[in-house]
Amino acid sequence: MSAFKIFHNSRCSKSRQALQILQDSNCDIEIINYLETDLDVSLIKDVLKKLSLKPRDILRTSEQDYKDNNLKEDDFSDDDLIDYMIKHPKLIERPIVIKGHRAVLGRPPENVLELI
């Protein structure tokens, strides 16, 4: 079975549920604690490509960093938003599950079933 990667936050119930689905399916899982991992531009761009989403699509709009930096405004480029995600990883929606060249946002957690 191919390995799965999950961008995981153990304090997030949706992330824990998505991880449990993978574990219950006996998947080979690499857990990436993205809040404790040094992220870089190429990694985030690769994840976005696999998700087929833009940076704004995976921003957590309820986070204080989102509000403090006025990220709601449309005058931020994709690269600007990625830079903010690197500086403030809490801004990244979770969980994100990757298998090969595909990825899904685990909201709801059952979305990960698309990759199994």
C-alpha positions as a printed NumPy array, in Angstrom:
array([[  0.   ,   0.   ,   0.   ],
       [  1.323,   3.467,  -0.844],
       [  2.297,   5.78 ,   1.968],
       [  0.036,   8.599,   3.051],
       [  1.19 ,  11.899,   4.489],
       [ -1.022,  13.881,   6.814],
       [ -0.441,  17.492,   7.792],
       [ -1.655,  17.008,  11.319],
       [ -2.469,  19.062,  14.389],
       [ -3.151,  16.761,  17.333],
       [ -5.23 ,  19.466,  19.022],
       [ -7.701,  19.537,  16.114],
       [-10.613,  17.084,  16.298],
       [-10.994,  16.929,  12.495],
       [ -7.309,  16.138,  12.132],
       [ -7.531,  13.388,  14.748],
       [-10.607,  11.942,  13.01 ],
       [ -8.892,  11.914,   9.606],
       [ -5.839,  10.22 ,  11.124],
       [ -8.103,   7.619,  12.746],
       [ -9.738,   6.843,   9.384],
       [ -6.293,   6.231,   7.878],
       [ -5.216,   4.089,  10.826],
       [ -8.449,   2.068,  10.721],
       [ -7.768,   1.419,   7.027],
       [ -4.293,   0.056,   7.876],
       [ -2.601,   2.749,   5.801],
       [  1.126,   3.439,   5.982],
       [  1.11 ,   6.986,   7.388],
       [  3.748,   9.689,   7.733],
       [  2.514,  12.258,  10.238],
       [  3.747,  15.787,   9.601],
       [  3.234,  17.983,  12.655],
       [  3.182,  21.05 ,  10.457],
       [  3.075,  23.489,  13.382],
       [  6.467,  22.153,  14.498],
       [  7.992,  21.571,  11.049],
       [  9.903,  24.133,   9.019],
       [  7.751,  24.705,   5.956],
       [  9.104,  26.188,   2.748],
       [  7.684,  27.688,  -0.416],
       [  8.276,  24.625,  -2.591],
       [  6.52 ,  22.31 ,  -0.122],
       [  3.447,  24.517,   0.144],
       [  3.289,  25.011,  -3.629],
       [  3.561,  21.241,  -4.122],
       [  0.727,  20.614,  -1.651],
       [ -1.436,  23.275,  -3.316],
       [ -0.822,  21.702,  -6.725],
       [ -1.855,  18.273,  -5.405],
       [ -4.971,  19.824,  -3.848],
       [ -5.721,  21.797,  -7.047],
       [ -6.333,  24.824,  -4.841],
       [ -5.032,  28.366,  -4.465],
       [ -3.367,  29.581,  -1.253],
       [ -6.445,  31.568,  -0.238],
       [ -8.51 ,  28.354,  -0.407],
       [ -6.602,  26.781,   2.492],
       [ -6.379,  29.799,   4.791],
       [ -8.028,  29.529,   8.19 ],
       [ -9.984,  32.778,   8.183],
       [-10.907,  32.485,  11.862],
       [ -7.278,  32.643,  13.03 ],
       [ -6.119,  35.815,  14.757],
       [ -3.061,  36.032,  12.442],
       [ -5.463,  36.195,   9.485],
       [ -7.285,  39.134,  11.052],
       [ -4.177,  40.883,  12.386],
       [ -2.542,  40.853,   8.942],
       [ -5.719,  41.902,   7.09 ],
       [ -5.414,  38.858,   4.833],
       [ -9.053,  39.222,   3.837],
       [ -7.971,  41.998,   1.486],
       [ -7.563,  41.015,  -2.164],
       [ -4.278,  42.855,  -2.656],
       [ -2.159,  39.859,  -1.56 ],
       [ -0.563,  37.72 ,  -4.257],
       [ -0.416,  33.934,  -3.972],
       [  3.267,  34.246,  -3.075],
       [  2.43 ,  36.762,  -0.334],
       [ -0.119,  34.369,   1.158],
       [  2.34 ,  31.47 ,   1.019],
       [  4.904,  33.62 ,   2.847],
       [  2.329,  34.287,   5.567],
       [  1.616,  30.547,   5.825],
       [  5.32 ,  29.855,   6.326],
       [  5.571,  32.509,   9.046],
       [  2.237,  31.551,  10.637],
       [  1.523,  27.852,   9.945],
       [ -1.645,  28.05 ,  12.05 ],
       [ -3.123,  29.814,   9.02 ],
       [ -3.081,  26.545,   7.043],
       [ -6.32 ,  24.589,   7.068],
       [ -5.971,  21.067,   8.386],
       [ -5.806,  18.212,   8.021],
       [ -4.321,  17.8  ,   4.565],
       [ -3.808,  14.217,   3.436],
       [ -1.498,  13.373,   0.53 ],
       [ -1.09 ,  10.16 ,  -1.41 ],
       [  1.215,  10.277,  -4.403],
       [  0.195,  13.088,  -6.732],
       [ -3.172,  13.709,  -5.067],
       [ -4.248,  15.401,  -1.873],
       [ -7.476,  16.245,  -0.08 ],
       [ -8.454,  18.624,   2.647],
       [ -9.856,  16.52 ,   5.472],
       [-12.884,  18.693,   6.12 ],
       [-14.97 ,  16.739,   6.629],
       [-12.591,  13.954,   7.704],
       [-14.38 ,  11.48 ,   5.421],
       [-12.798,  13.267,   2.447],
       [ -9.674,  11.173,   3.066],
       [-11.606,   8.111,   1.885],
       [-11.201,   9.47 ,  -1.669],
       [ -7.505,   8.554,  -1.465],
       [ -7.858,   5.094,   0.072]])
